[in-house]
């Protein structure tokens, strides 16, 4: 139990009232712990009582003051959007000096796309603020490149810009007006075949050729039909789109296959069945005419017309089997 003690201001001790009392200057030194506690108490009391409320108020008012300054700047500029853009640009510039600057561009999935074309398309240089890169716009620009079918662009903070590409697959070489252009499955032009050959690309030597003014637009249908007969697809070395109506195929053994205008899928399937049953394509023939829906005409070397022509009405007489 504790009690508060009060001292009478009129009280004066007498010399005889207390036996053995010491003079004031001879009072004992308080223990060290008590002295340290007194010093701490003095230090705490050194701060005025209004300090803590003032600090708390400052913390609460700081965002308000910042917003007020923002609003004042926006008022002077005329729009909040302009002010926000200016603040953002300032923060981005500061971030670069803080280490958030591009030091490397990492590309994954690139096979045919030229690396310099990627950098030009991205429009970035070493030391540029990495936070300034618009990822959506960079993706859109990359996907406009001929070889690129899809792209993803990411920031790998603090200083790496990461690019992942999906490239189109070359499916044929389009020969037209003395030019050779690599095209993909959709018939989209990808690159100059001669340029790829000069760069040492050996893959283009295995691609079939297609001829005809509008051949690239018809390639998707042809490839879809050939996919149903893999045994024939792998033997096609060239295809000619004739009269903007139908295809002539040239096989790797030199045999010409004349496909009909309609029913191309059915004709190819019938030819695959004939070859599987009787090895028709291994016979001494130069052409197979599938334009009639009810029969296949095999032309030997004495009856075949010149390949890659539509002058069937000028056939020379000969034997058909």
C-alpha positions as CSV (number, residue, x, y, z in Angstrom):
1,X,0.0,0.0,0.0
2,X,1.4,3.4,-1.0
3,X,0.5,6.8,0.3
4,X,1.3,10.3,-0.9
5,X,3.4,12.3,1.5
6,X,3.1,16.2,1.9
7,X,5.7,18.4,3.5
8,X,4.6,21.3,5.9
9,X,6.4,24.4,4.6
10,X,6.6,25.8,8.2
11,X,8.4,22.8,9.4
12,X,12.1,23.5,10.5
13,X,14.1,20.8,12.0
14,X,16.1,21.7,15.1
15,X,19.6,20.6,15.9
16,X,18.4,18.7,18.9
17,X,15.2,17.3,17.5
18,X,17.1,14.6,15.5
19,X,20.0,12.8,16.9
20,X,22.7,12.0,14.5
21,X,21.2,14.1,11.6
22,X,23.7,15.0,9.0
23,X,24.1,18.4,7.3
24,X,22.5,18.8,3.8
25,X,25.9,18.8,2.1
26,X,26.7,15.5,3.8
27,X,23.6,13.6,2.5
28,X,24.5,10.2,1.1
29,X,24.8,9.7,-2.7
30,X,21.7,7.9,-4.2
31,X,22.3,4.5,-5.7
32,X,23.4,4.3,-9.4
33,X,20.0,2.8,-10.5
34,X,18.2,5.7,-9.0
35,X,20.4,8.2,-10.6
36,X,20.0,6.6,-14.0
37,X,16.2,6.5,-13.6
38,X,16.2,10.2,-12.7
39,X,18.3,11.0,-15.8
40,X,15.9,9.1,-18.1
41,X,13.0,10.9,-16.5
42,X,14.7,14.2,-17.2
43,X,15.3,13.2,-20.8
44,X,11.7,12.3,-21.3
45,X,10.5,15.5,-19.8
46,X,12.8,17.4,-22.1
47,X,10.2,17.0,-24.9
48,X,7.2,19.3,-24.6
49,X,3.9,17.7,-24.1
50,X,2.6,19.0,-27.5
51,X,5.3,17.1,-29.5
52,X,3.5,13.8,-29.9
53,X,0.2,15.3,-31.1
54,X,2.1,17.6,-33.5
55,X,4.0,14.7,-35.1
56,X,0.7,12.7,-35.4
57,X,-1.0,15.7,-37.1
58,X,1.9,16.1,-39.5
59,X,1.7,12.5,-40.6
60,X,-2.0,12.8,-41.2
61,X,-1.7,16.2,-43.0
62,X,1.3,15.2,-45.3
63,X,-0.9,13.4,-47.9
64,X,-3.4,16.2,-47.8
65,X,-0.6,18.8,-48.5
66,X,0.7,16.6,-51.4
67,X,-2.7,16.4,-52.9
68,X,-3.2,20.1,-52.5
69,X,0.1,20.8,-54.3
70,X,-0.9,18.4,-57.0
71,X,-4.3,20.1,-57.4
72,X,-2.6,23.5,-57.5
73,X,-0.3,22.4,-60.2
74,X,-3.1,20.8,-62.1
75,X,-5.0,24.1,-61.9
76,X,-2.1,26.0,-63.4
77,X,-1.7,23.4,-66.2
78,X,-5.3,23.2,-67.0
79,X,-5.9,19.5,-66.6
80,X,-5.1,16.8,-64.1
81,X,-4.0,14.4,-66.9
82,X,-1.1,16.7,-67.9
83,X,0.0,17.0,-64.3
84,X,-0.2,13.3,-63.8
85,X,1.8,12.7,-66.9
86,X,4.5,15.2,-65.8
87,X,4.7,13.5,-62.4
88,X,5.0,10.1,-64.0
89,X,7.7,11.3,-66.3
90,X,9.7,12.7,-63.4
91,X,9.4,9.5,-61.4
92,X,10.5,7.4,-64.4
93,X,13.5,9.7,-64.9
94,X,14.4,9.3,-61.3
95,X,14.0,5.5,-61.4
96,X,16.6,5.2,-64.1
97,X,19.2,6.9,-61.9
98,X,18.2,4.6,-59.1
99,X,19.2,1.5,-61.2
100,X,15.9,0.8,-63.1
101,X,17.5,1.3,-66.5
102,X,17.8,-1.2,-69.3
103,X,21.1,-3.1,-69.4
104,X,20.1,-6.1,-71.4
105,X,17.3,-7.4,-73.7
106,X,16.7,-11.1,-73.4
107,X,15.0,-12.8,-76.4
108,X,13.6,-16.3,-76.4
109,X,12.1,-18.2,-79.3
110,X,14.0,-16.4,-82.0
111,X,15.1,-18.5,-85.0
112,X,14.6,-16.6,-88.2
113,X,13.8,-13.1,-87.0
114,X,16.8,-10.8,-87.2
115,X,17.9,-9.6,-83.8
116,X,18.7,-6.1,-85.0
117,X,15.1,-5.9,-86.3
118,X,13.8,-6.8,-82.8
119,X,15.9,-4.0,-81.2
120,X,14.8,-1.4,-83.8
121,X,11.2,-2.5,-83.4
122,X,11.4,-2.2,-79.6
123,X,13.1,1.2,-79.9
124,X,15.1,0.9,-76.7
125,X,18.8,1.4,-75.9
126,X,21.0,0.6,-73.0
127,X,20.4,3.0,-70.2
128,X,16.8,3.9,-71.1
129,X,14.4,3.8,-68.1
130,X,12.9,0.3,-68.1
131,X,9.7,1.7,-66.6
132,X,9.2,3.9,-69.6
133,X,8.7,0.9,-71.9
134,X,5.0,0.5,-72.9
135,X,4.7,-3.3,-72.9
136,X,1.4,-3.4,-74.9
137,X,2.7,-1.2,-77.7
138,X,6.0,-3.2,-77.8
139,X,4.1,-6.4,-78.2
140,X,2.0,-5.0,-81.0
141,X,5.0,-3.7,-82.9
142,X,6.8,-7.1,-82.6
143,X,3.8,-9.0,-83.9
144,X,3.9,-6.8,-87.1
145,X,7.3,-8.3,-88.0
146,X,6.9,-10.9,-90.9
147,X,8.2,-13.9,-89.0
148,X,6.5,-13.2,-85.7
149,X,3.1,-14.8,-85.0
150,X,3.0,-13.9,-81.3
151,X,5.0,-12.0,-78.7
152,X,5.2,-11.3,-75.0
153,X,7.2,-8.5,-73.4
154,X,8.0,-8.4,-69.7
155,X,10.1,-6.3,-67.3
156,X,12.5,-8.3,-65.2
157,X,13.5,-5.7,-62.7
158,X,15.7,-4.0,-62.2
159,X,17.3,-3.9,-65.6
160,X,16.3,-6.7,-68.0
161,X,13.7,-6.5,-70.7
162,X,12.5,-10.0,-71.6
163,X,10.9,-10.9,-75.0
164,X,9.4,-14.2,-75.9
165,X,8.6,-14.9,-79.6
166,X,6.5,-17.4,-81.5
167,X,7.6,-17.5,-85.1
168,X,5.7,-18.5,-88.2
169,X,6.7,-21.8,-89.9
170,X,7.8,-21.6,-93.5
171,X,5.8,-24.0,-95.6
172,X,6.6,-23.3,-99.3
173,X,8.5,-21.0,-101.7
174,X,6.3,-18.9,-103.9
175,X,7.8,-18.4,-107.4
176,X,6.3,-15.4,-109.2
177,X,7.7,-12.7,-111.5
178,X,11.2,-14.3,-111.2
179,X,11.1,-13.9,-107.4
180,X,11.2,-16.6,-104.8
181,X,9.4,-15.7,-101.6
182,X,9.1,-17.9,-98.5
183,X,5.5,-18.2,-97.3
184,X,3.9,-19.7,-94.3
185,X,0.9,-22.0,-94.0
186,X,-1.5,-19.1,-94.4
187,X,0.3,-17.9,-97.5
188,X,1.8,-14.9,-95.8
189,X,5.1,-13.7,-97.2
190,X,8.0,-14.2,-94.7
191,X,11.3,-13.5,-96.4
192,X,13.2,-13.5,-99.7
193,X,14.3,-17.1,-100.3
194,X,17.5,-16.0,-102.1
195,X,18.5,-13.9,-99.1
196,X,17.9,-16.8,-96.7
197,X,20.0,-19.0,-98.9
198,X,22.9,-16.5,-98.9
199,X,22.7,-16.5,-95.1
200,X,23.2,-20.2,-95.1
201,X,19.6,-21.3,-94.2
202,X,19.4,-24.9,-95.3
203,X,15.8,-25.4,-94.4
204,X,14.4,-23.6,-97.4
205,X,16.0,-26.2,-99.7
206,X,13.5,-28.7,-98.4
207,X,10.4,-26.6,-99.0
208,X,8.1,-27.2,-101.9
209,X,7.5,-24.6,-104.5
210,X,4.2,-23.1,-105.5
211,X,3.6,-21.2,-108.8
212,X,0.8,-19.0,-109.9
213,X,-0.3,-15.4,-109.5
214,X,-2.7,-16.1,-106.6
215,X,-1.1,-19.3,-105.4
216,X,-0.4,-18.0,-101.8
217,X,-4.1,-17.4,-101.2
218,X,-4.9,-21.0,-102.1
219,X,-2.1,-22.6,-100.2
220,X,-4.0,-23.0,-96.9
221,X,-6.7,-25.2,-98.7
222,X,-4.1,-27.2,-100.5
223,X,-2.1,-27.9,-97.3
224,X,-5.3,-28.8,-95.4
225,X,-6.2,-31.4,-98.1
226,X,-2.7,-32.9,-98.2
227,X,-2.7,-33.2,-94.4
228,X,-5.4,-35.8,-94.8
229,X,-3.0,-37.9,-97.0
230,X,0.4,-37.8,-95.4
231,X,1.8,-40.4,-97.7
232,X,1.2,-38.1,-100.6
233,X,2.0,-34.8,-98.8
234,X,5.6,-35.9,-98.2
235,X,6.1,-36.6,-101.9
236,X,4.9,-33.2,-103.2
237,X,7.9,-31.1,-104.4
238,X,5.9,-28.4,-106.2
239,X,2.4,-27.2,-107.0
240,X,1.0,-24.9,-109.7
241,X,-2.2,-22.9,-109.3
242,X,-3.7,-22.9,-112.9
243,X,-6.3,-20.6,-114.3
244,X,-7.1,-19.4,-110.8
245,X,-9.2,-22.6,-110.6
246,X,-7.2,-25.7,-109.7
247,X,-3.9,-27.3,-108.8
248,X,-1.3,-29.4,-110.6
249,X,1.0,-31.2,-108.2
250,X,4.5,-32.4,-109.0
251,X,5.8,-35.3,-107.0
252,X,9.4,-35.9,-106.0
253,X,9.7,-38.7,-108.6
254,X,8.5,-36.3,-111.4
255,X,5.0,-37.5,-111.7
256,X,2.3,-34.8,-112.3
257,X,-1.0,-35.1,-110.5
258,X,-3.8,-33.1,-112.0
259,X,-6.4,-32.2,-109.4
260,X,-10.0,-31.2,-110.1
261,X,-11.5,-27.8,-109.5
262,X,-14.0,-29.3,-107.0
263,X,-13.5,-32.4,-104.8
264,X,-9.8,-32.0,-104.3
265,X,-10.0,-33.8,-100.9
266,X,-11.8,-36.8,-102.4
267,X,-9.4,-37.0,-105.4
268,X,-6.3,-37.1,-103.2
269,X,-7.8,-39.7,-100.9
270,X,-8.6,-41.9,-103.9
271,X,-5.1,-41.6,-105.2
272,X,-3.6,-42.5,-101.8
273,X,-5.8,-45.6,-101.7
274,X,-4.7,-46.6,-105.3
275,X,-1.1,-46.1,-104.5
276,X,-1.4,-48.1,-101.2
277,X,-3.1,-51.0,-103.0
278,X,-1.2,-51.1,-106.3
279,X,1.8,-48.8,-106.0
280,X,0.5,-46.7,-108.8
281,X,3.0,-43.9,-108.3
282,X,5.9,-46.4,-108.8
283,X,4.9,-47.3,-112.3
284,X,6.4,-45.9,-115.5
285,X,4.0,-43.0,-115.8
286,X,4.5,-39.3,-116.0
287,X,1.0,-38.0,-115.1
288,X,-2.2,-38.9,-113.3
289,X,-5.3,-37.0,-114.3
290,X,-7.9,-36.9,-111.5
291,X,-10.2,-34.2,-113.0
292,X,-12.9,-36.7,-113.8
293,X,-14.8,-37.7,-110.7
294,X,-15.4,-41.3,-111.8
295,X,-12.0,-42.3,-113.0
296,X,-8.2,-41.7,-112.9
297,X,-6.3,-41.5,-116.2
298,X,-2.7,-42.6,-116.0
299,X,-0.6,-41.2,-118.8
300,X,2.6,-42.8,-119.9
301,X,5.6,-41.1,-121.4
302,X,4.0,-41.5,-124.9
303,X,0.7,-40.1,-124.0
304,X,1.5,-37.5,-121.4
305,X,1.2,-33.8,-122.2
306,X,3.9,-31.4,-121.2
307,X,3.9,-30.9,-117.5
308,X,2.8,-27.6,-116.0
309,X,0.4,-26.7,-118.9
310,X,-3.3,-26.6,-119.3
311,X,-3.2,-27.3,-123.0
312,X,-5.0,-30.7,-122.7
313,X,-6.9,-30.0,-125.9
314,X,-3.5,-30.3,-127.8
315,X,-2.7,-33.9,-126.6
316,X,-1.0,-36.1,-128.9
317,X,-2.7,-39.5,-129.6
318,X,-1.5,-42.3,-127.4
319,X,-2.4,-45.1,-125.1
320,X,-4.1,-44.5,-121.8
321,X,-4.4,-47.0,-119.0
